Amino acid sequence: MEETKEIQEQRDLLNAKYRREIPKAGELWRHFKDNAYKIIACPVMHTETREFYCVYQALYGSYGIYCRPLDMFMSEVDHEKYPQVQQEYRFERKQV
């Protein structure tokens, strides 16, 4: 299913906000703890709060499906808490 013009406009605004591209359905992203995930849907808007979310599926274990606020999904790794981590962001697109 192709994105509507409205979703494309939202995506453009969010890309500018985060200064990098937000996830798209079907893409593979890697968490800084080295687990892989497939994007199910993004951006997804909460009907009450209007907050944006990302829905994704683990590609390991029980293959659970998760939902996380987009701000958190796109955030930088807390290098004070995880000084050994080389990855800049909590989630980064996997290069295929």
C-alpha positions in Angstrom: 0.0 0.0 0.0 1.4 3.4 -1.0 1.6 6.2 1.5 -0.9 9.0 1.1 0.2 12.6 0.4 -0.7 13.4 4.0 1.6 10.7 5.4 4.4 11.7 3.1 4.1 15.3 4.4 4.2 14.0 8.0 7.2 11.9 7.1 9.0 14.9 5.6 8.3 17.0 8.8 9.5 14.1 11.0 12.6 13.5 9.0 13.5 17.2 9.5 12.7 17.0 13.2 15.1 14.1 13.7 17.6 15.2 11.1 17.5 11.7 9.6 14.9 9.5 7.9 12.3 7.8 10.1 11.6 4.1 9.5 9.4 2.9 6.7 7.3 -0.3 6.7 9.3 -3.3 5.7 12.7 -1.9 6.5 15.2 -3.7 8.9 16.6 -1.7 11.8 19.1 -2.7 14.5 18.8 -1.9 18.2 22.1 -0.8 19.9 22.1 -4.0 21.8 22.5 -5.7 18.4 19.0 -7.2 17.9 17.3 -6.9 14.5 13.7 -5.7 13.9 11.4 -5.3 11.0 9.3 -2.1 10.8 5.6 -2.9 10.6 4.2 0.7 10.5 5.7 4.2 11.0 4.6 6.9 11.6 1.5 5.7 13.6 -0.5 8.4 15.4 -2.2 7.9 18.8 -5.8 9.0 18.4 -6.0 10.8 21.7 -2.6 12.3 22.3 -1.6 12.8 18.6 1.9 11.4 19.6 3.7 9.4 16.8 4.8 5.8 17.3 6.7 3.1 15.5 5.4 -0.5 15.4 8.1 -3.1 14.8 8.7 -6.9 15.1 11.6 -8.7 16.6 13.5 -10.9 14.2 14.6 -13.3 17.0 13.1 -15.2 20.0 9.3 -15.2 19.9 9.1 -12.6 17.1 7.1 -10.3 19.3 5.5 -7.1 18.0 6.2 -3.9 19.8 5.2 -0.2 19.8 7.4 2.6 20.9 7.1 6.4 20.9 8.9 7.7 17.8 10.9 10.1 19.9 12.3 7.2 21.9 12.8 5.1 18.8 14.8 7.8 17.1 16.7 8.9 20.3 20.5 8.7 20.8 22.1 6.0 22.9 22.7 7.1 26.5 26.5 6.7 26.3 26.9 7.5 30.0 24.8 4.5 30.8 26.2 2.4 27.9 29.8 3.6 27.4 30.9 0.6 25.4 28.2 1.0 22.7 29.5 2.4 19.4 26.2 3.0 17.8 25.0 6.6 17.8 21.3 6.0 17.9 19.0 3.6 19.9 17.8 2.2 16.5 19.6 2.5 13.2 18.6 1.3 9.7 20.4 -1.9 8.7 22.5 -1.7 5.6 21.4 -4.6 3.4 
